[in-house]
Amino acid sequence: MEPITLLLIEDDPTALELLSHFLSESGFQVVAVSTASEGVAYIKNNHYDIVLLDLNLPDFSGLELLKNITSHHALPIIITSAFGDTRSKIQAFKFGASDYMVKPIDLEELEARIWVQLSKNSHIKNSEEKHLFEIREGHIFFKQQLLELTSIEFEILAMLIKHKNHTLSREQLLNTLSSLSSPRSLDNHIKNIRKKIGDNGNKAIYLKTEYGVGYQLRDYTAVRYLP
């Protein structure tokens, strides 16, 4: 089975790197380019399931590129733009955009919107779900790799996995796990878990802090083509 192919057209180097990394980690096969001309060439010579398109490109207008793509190809296009005015949105939808997101982009919301567009495509199905976090035989695996955890780290992560994609308050964790001695202790263990899964505390992808509330473990699934 083949992965979902995604063409990212974004001229800002920081945004390009951040989006490419996040979407690759979420199971997409990402091709990233920074100009409209490159976008035209790649779409002409390759197949993609979805396009993420920035409107502010260095060589020519993202709206012109959008019009060019939709006049020759039937594929979903999500606009990612700093322009949040109604006129820009209306123009994009008139030229065939499937969705429109105003920067700064929330990564989890972006992924959800991508799946919504892909679900409208009849040849793409949720035929295989691949969870990033799994508990097997008393061990926790992340991306199929065994995590080396202390006993309390295991308890914390196991509880978050059990309630994945839902926020657990710090009080819930402290009251349920008697081995936690204090809120500070919990915070330190969370930091250690993040290091072991390669998460950045300031821009965490998997183990998110809901400020003033608690923690949430985000577990994504990979959608594949049916053969």
Secondary structure in CASP SS format (residue, H / E / C, confidence):
PFRMAT SS
TARGET T0000
AUTHOR 0000-0000-0000
METHOD secondary structure of the structure
MODEL  1
M C 1.00
E C 1.00
P E 1.00
I C 1.00
T E 1.00
L E 1.00
L E 1.00
L E 1.00
I E 1.00
E C 1.00
D C 1.00
D C 1.00
P H 1.00
T H 1.00
A H 1.00
L H 1.00
E H 1.00
L H 1.00
L H 1.00
S H 1.00
H H 1.00
F H 1.00
L H 1.00
S H 1.00
E H 1.00
S C 1.00
G C 1.00
F C 1.00
Q E 1.00
V E 1.00
V E 1.00
A E 1.00
V E 1.00
S C 1.00
T C 1.00
A H 1.00
S H 1.00
E H 1.00
G H 1.00
V H 1.00
A H 1.00
Y H 1.00
I H 1.00
K H 1.00
N H 1.00
N C 1.00
H C 1.00
Y C 1.00
D C 1.00
I E 1.00
V E 1.00
L E 1.00
L E 1.00
D E 1.00
L C 1.00
N C 1.00
L C 1.00
P C 1.00
D C 1.00
F C 1.00
S C 1.00
G H 1.00
L H 1.00
E H 1.00
L H 1.00
L H 1.00
K H 1.00
N H 1.00
I H 1.00
T H 1.00
S H 1.00
H H 1.00
H C 1.00
A C 1.00
L C 1.00
P C 1.00
I E 1.00
I E 1.00
I E 1.00
T E 1.00
S E 1.00
A C 1.00
F C 1.00
G C 1.00
D C 1.00
T H 1.00
R H 1.00
S H 1.00
K H 1.00
I H 1.00
Q H 1.00
A H 1.00
F H 1.00
K H 1.00
F C 1.00
G C 1.00
A C 1.00
S C 1.00
D E 1.00
Y E 1.00
M E 1.00
V E 1.00
K C 1.00
P C 1.00
I C 1.00
D C 1.00
L H 1.00
E H 1.00
E H 1.00
L H 1.00
E H 1.00
A H 1.00
R H 1.00
I H 1.00
W H 1.00
V H 1.00
Q H 1.00
L H 1.00
S H 1.00
K C 1.00
N C 1.00
S C 1.00
H C 1.00
I E 1.00
K E 1.00
N E 1.00
S C 1.00
E C 1.00
E C 1.00
K C 1.00
H C 1.00
L C 1.00
F E 1.00
E E 1.00
I E 1.00
R E 1.00
E C 1.00
G C 1.00
H E 1.00
I E 1.00
F E 1.00
F E 1.00
K C 1.00
Q C 1.00
Q E 1.00
L E 1.00
L C 1.00
E C 1.00
L C 1.00
T C 1.00
S H 1.00
I H 1.00
E H 1.00
F H 1.00
E H 1.00
I H 1.00
L H 1.00
A H 1.00
M H 1.00
L H 1.00
I H 1.00
K H 1.00
H C 1.00
K C 1.00
N C 1.00
H C 1.00
T C 1.00
L E 1.00
S E 1.00
R H 1.00
E H 1.00
Q H 1.00
L H 1.00
L H 1.00
N H 1.00
T H 1.00
L C 1.00
S C 1.00
S C 1.00
L C 1.00
S C 1.00
S C 1.00
P H 1.00
R H 1.00
S H 1.00
L H 1.00
D H 1.00
N H 1.00
H H 1.00
I H 1.00
K H 1.00
N H 1.00
I H 1.00
R H 1.00
K H 1.00
K H 1.00
I C 1.00
G C 1.00
D C 1.00
N C 1.00
G C 1.00
N C 1.00
K C 1.00
A C 1.00
I C 1.00
Y C 1.00
L E 1.00
K E 1.00
T E 1.00
E E 1.00
Y C 1.00
G C 1.00
V C 1.00
G E 1.00
Y E 1.00
Q E 1.00
L E 1.00
R C 1.00
D C 1.00
Y C 1.00
T C 1.00
A C 1.00
V C 1.00
R E 1.00
Y E 1.00
L C 1.00
P C 1.00
END
